[in-house]
Amino acid sequence: MTKIRLSCETVQFRYIIDKLKPSFSSLNAKNIELSKSFYSKKGTLYNAQNLYTNKISNPKSKDKIDNIIKHLQ
C-alpha cells in the first residue's frame, strides 16, 4: 500500500481537501482515514477527527494553494 507523507500543516491539508472535494466523489476526511495512506510531516497517520478539527478558512499560504488549484482546473 502506498504511503503519502505530506509536508504541509494539517490545516493546509484540510483546506486543500475542501477545495478539491467538488472534483472527487469520495474525497472526505473519513475516507482519507480509512485509506490509511496519508501521513503528516511528522509521520502521524491522519484520522478523520484530526482533519475535522483543523478546519480554518485562511490557512498559511492560502493564496499559493488557491493558485495551484486554479491551474489544475
C-alpha positions as CSV (number, residue, x, y, z in Angstrom):
1,M,0.0,0.0,0.0
2,T,1.3,3.5,-0.9
3,K,2.1,5.8,2.0
4,I,1.7,9.5,1.3
5,R,3.7,11.8,3.6
6,L,2.6,15.4,3.4
7,S,5.0,18.2,4.2
8,C,2.3,20.8,4.9
9,E,0.4,21.7,8.0
10,T,-2.8,19.8,8.8
11,V,-4.9,23.0,8.4
12,Q,-3.4,23.4,4.9
13,F,-4.2,19.8,4.0
14,R,-7.7,20.2,5.3
15,Y,-8.1,23.4,3.2
16,I,-6.8,21.5,0.1
17,I,-9.3,18.7,0.7
18,D,-12.2,21.2,0.9
19,K,-11.1,22.9,-2.3
20,L,-10.7,19.7,-4.2
21,K,-13.8,18.0,-2.8
22,P,-16.2,19.2,-5.6
23,S,-14.0,17.4,-8.2
24,F,-14.0,14.0,-6.4
25,S,-16.9,11.9,-5.4
26,S,-15.4,10.3,-2.3
27,L,-12.9,12.8,-1.1
28,N,-13.6,13.4,2.6
29,A,-11.9,13.1,6.0
30,K,-13.4,9.7,6.8
31,N,-12.2,8.1,3.5
32,I,-8.8,9.6,4.0
33,E,-8.7,7.9,7.4
34,L,-9.9,4.6,6.0
35,S,-7.3,4.6,3.3
36,K,-4.5,4.5,5.9
37,S,-2.3,6.2,3.3
38,F,-1.9,9.8,4.4
39,Y,0.7,10.8,7.0
40,S,1.6,14.2,8.4
41,K,5.1,15.6,8.0
42,K,5.9,14.1,11.5
43,G,4.8,10.7,10.3
44,T,1.4,10.6,12.1
45,L,-1.4,8.8,10.3
46,Y,-4.2,11.3,9.6
47,N,-7.6,10.4,11.1
48,A,-11.0,11.9,10.4
49,Q,-11.3,13.7,13.8
50,N,-7.9,15.4,13.4
51,L,-8.9,16.7,9.9
52,Y,-12.4,17.8,11.1
53,T,-11.0,19.8,14.0
54,N,-8.3,21.5,11.8
55,K,-10.6,23.5,9.5
56,I,-9.8,27.2,9.1
57,S,-10.8,29.4,6.2
58,N,-7.5,31.2,5.9
59,P,-4.5,28.8,6.3
60,K,-0.9,29.8,5.8
61,S,-0.1,30.0,2.1
62,K,-3.8,30.2,1.1
63,D,-3.0,32.3,-2.0
64,K,-0.4,29.8,-3.2
65,I,-2.8,26.9,-2.6
66,D,-5.6,28.6,-4.4
67,N,-3.3,29.5,-7.4
68,I,-2.1,25.9,-7.7
69,I,-5.7,24.5,-7.6
70,K,-6.8,27.2,-10.1
71,H,-4.2,25.9,-12.6
72,L,-5.4,22.3,-12.1
73,Q,-8.9,23.2,-13.3
